[in-house]
Amino acid sequence: MLAAGRSARMGSPKALLDFRGMPFAVRILQALEALEVKTRVVVIGPDGARIRPALADHDCMIVQNDDVDGGPIASLRVALEALEPFRLAAALVWPVDLPHVRLATVERLLEALRRSTGTPPAAVIPTFGERRGHPVIWSSSVFAELLESPAATSEGARAVLHSHGDRLRSVGVDDPAVIDQVNTPEDYERLVRDWNRDIY
């Protein structure tokens, strides 16, 4: 889980915003636990001291991203470096501002990866209305590129997606949350309002 941003537009740590009675970060950790994702990493940044206590009751590895200005790719790199000793075949990357993605949606992504035959896809990506969203499952075959590619440094992980267009697995979902990041107080108010109206 990537939770290292400054949350400058939000004005407070997004990881600690309430969603259905629990902080965003805890909601996602509980989802990962329900999905039996065994190795769980949370990347934190400047607000780490405030976020850590909320995670105390959950079995996860907490790592610090000191390069917050490096953007999401810097957080992703910190996570991948922390996962290196485990030699995983893939990594599910879930931004903290998407706590409302349905469990069934992530199950579909994991199932698509499991059912892949031959060369595994470079990434499994949810799509809604023909738009790519998150969370994304990255194959270990592109970990080195995510970690070291100058294009990824300047353009983010999307540069790696572009370089492996023929090895991507898109999974169409009926879950608008995959493209609905929560970045501002207005976004958060809308999320709460829409959830109460059962839009998601």
C-alpha positions in Angstrom: 0.0 0.0 0.0 1.3 3.4 -1.0 0.6 6.0 1.7 3.6 8.3 1.6 2.2 11.4 -0.2 2.2 14.8 1.4 -1.7 15.0 1.2 -1.1 18.7 0.5 -4.4 19.2 -1.3 -6.3 17.2 1.3 -4.8 19.1 4.3 -4.5 16.0 6.5 -3.1 12.4 6.0 -5.3 10.5 3.6 -4.3 7.3 5.3 -6.2 8.4 8.4 -9.4 9.7 6.8 -12.4 7.7 8.0 -14.1 5.3 5.6 -16.9 3.2 7.0 -15.7 3.6 10.5 -12.0 3.0 10.0 -9.0 4.8 8.5 -8.3 4.5 4.8 -5.1 2.6 5.5 -6.8 0.1 7.9 -9.6 -0.5 5.4 -7.1 -1.5 2.7 -5.1 -3.6 5.1 -8.2 -5.5 6.2 -9.0 -6.1 2.5 -5.5 -7.5 1.9 -5.9 -9.7 5.0 -9.3 -11.0 3.7 -7.6 -11.7 0.3 -4.9 -13.7 2.1 -2.1 -11.5 0.7 0.6 -12.7 3.0 3.3 -10.1 2.7 1.9 -6.7 3.3 4.0 -3.5 3.0 2.8 0.0 3.9 5.0 2.9 2.6 4.7 6.0 4.7 6.1 9.5 4.3 6.1 12.8 6.3 3.0 11.8 8.3 4.4 8.5 9.3 4.5 9.2 13.0 0.8 9.9 12.9 0.0 6.9 10.7 2.0 4.2 12.5 -0.3 3.9 15.6 -3.3 3.2 13.4 -1.5 0.2 11.9 -0.3 -1.3 15.2 -2.9 -4.1 15.3 -2.1 -5.3 11.8 0.6 -7.6 10.5 2.5 -5.5 8.0 5.9 -4.2 7.2 6.1 -0.4 7.5 8.8 1.3 5.4 9.6 5.0 5.0 9.9 6.9 1.8 12.1 10.0 2.3 11.9 11.0 -1.3 8.3 12.3 -1.2 9.0 14.8 -4.0 9.9 11.9 -6.2 6.1 11.1 -6.6 4.4 7.7 -6.5 7.3 5.9 -8.3 9.6 6.7 -5.4 7.1 5.1 -3.0 6.7 2.1 -5.3 10.5 1.7 -5.4 10.7 1.7 -1.6 8.1 -1.0 -1.5 9.8 -3.2 -4.1 13.1 -2.9 -2.4 11.5 -4.0 0.9 10.0 -7.0 -0.9 13.2 -8.1 -2.6 14.1 -10.7 0.0 10.8 -12.5 -0.5 11.4 -13.1 -4.2 7.7 -12.7 -5.0 6.3 -13.5 -8.4 4.1 -10.3 -8.4 3.2 -7.3 -6.3 -0.3 -5.8 -5.8 0.1 -2.0 -5.5 -2.8 -0.3 -3.9 -2.8 3.5 -3.4 -4.2 4.6 0.0 -6.7 7.0 -1.6 -8.7 4.1 -3.0 -10.2 2.5 0.1 -13.5 2.0 -1.6 -12.3 -0.4 -4.3 -14.5 -3.5 -3.9 -12.9 -6.7 -2.6 -14.5 -8.6 -5.5 -12.7 -6.3 -7.9 -9.3 -7.1 -6.4 -10.2 -10.8 -6.4 -10.9 -10.6 -10.1 -7.4 -9.1 -10.7 -5.8 -11.8 -8.7 -7.7 -14.5 -10.5 -6.7 -13.1 -13.8 -3.1 -13.3 -12.8 -3.5 -16.9 -11.6 -5.2 -18.0 -14.8 -2.6 -16.5 -17.0 -0.9 -19.1 -19.2 2.5 -18.9 -20.9 4.6 -15.8 -20.2 3.0 -14.0 -17.3 1.6 -10.5 -18.0 3.8 -7.6 -17.1 0.9 -6.1 -15.2 -2.8 -6.8 -14.5 -4.8 -3.6 -14.6 -8.5 -2.9 -13.8 -10.4 -0.8 -16.4 -13.7 1.0 -16.0 -15.3 2.7 -18.9 -12.1 2.0 -21.0 -10.0 3.9 -18.5 -7.1 2.2 -16.7 -7.2 2.4 -12.9 -5.8 1.0 -9.7 -4.8 -1.2 -7.9 -2.3 -2.7 -10.3 -0.6 -6.1 -10.0 3.0 -5.9 -11.3 4.9 -9.0 -12.4 8.4 -9.5 -11.0 9.6 -9.5 -14.6 9.3 -5.7 -14.6 10.5 -5.0 -11.0 14.0 -4.1 -12.2 12.6 -1.7 -14.8 10.3 -0.1 -12.2 13.3 0.3 -9.9 15.9 1.5 -12.3 14.3 2.8 -15.5 15.1 6.5 -16.2 11.8 6.7 -18.0 10.0 5.6 -14.8 11.9 8.1 -12.8 10.7 11.0 -15.0 7.3 9.7 -16.1 6.3 7.3 -13.3 5.2 3.7 -13.6 3.1 4.5 -16.7 6.4 4.5 -18.6 6.8 0.8 -17.8 3.2 0.1 -18.9 3.9 1.8 -22.2 7.0 -0.2 -22.8 5.1 -3.5 -22.3 1.9 -2.7 -24.1 1.8 -6.2 -25.6 2.1 -7.9 -22.2 -0.6 -6.1 -20.3 -3.7 -7.8 -19.0 -6.7 -5.4 -18.7 -9.6 -6.6 -16.6 -12.9 -4.8 -17.2 -14.7 -4.2 -13.9 -18.0 -2.6 -12.9 -16.4 -0.7 -10.0 -16.0 3.0 -10.6 -13.7 3.3 -7.5 -10.8 2.0 -9.5 -10.5 5.4 -11.3 -11.7 7.6 -8.4 -8.8 8.8 -6.4 -9.5 11.0 -3.4 -7.1 14.0 -3.4 -9.1 16.9 -2.0 -11.6 17.6 0.8 -14.2 17.9 -2.0 -13.3 14.5 -3.3 -13.6 13.1 0.2 -17.0 14.7 0.8 -18.2 13.3 -2.5 -16.9 9.8 -1.6 -18.8 9.8 1.7 -21.9 11.2 0.1 -21.8 8.7 -2.8 -21.1 5.8 -0.5 -24.1 6.7 1.6 -26.2 6.8 -1.7 -24.8 3.3 -2.5 -23.2 4.4 -5.8 -20.1 2.3 -5.2 
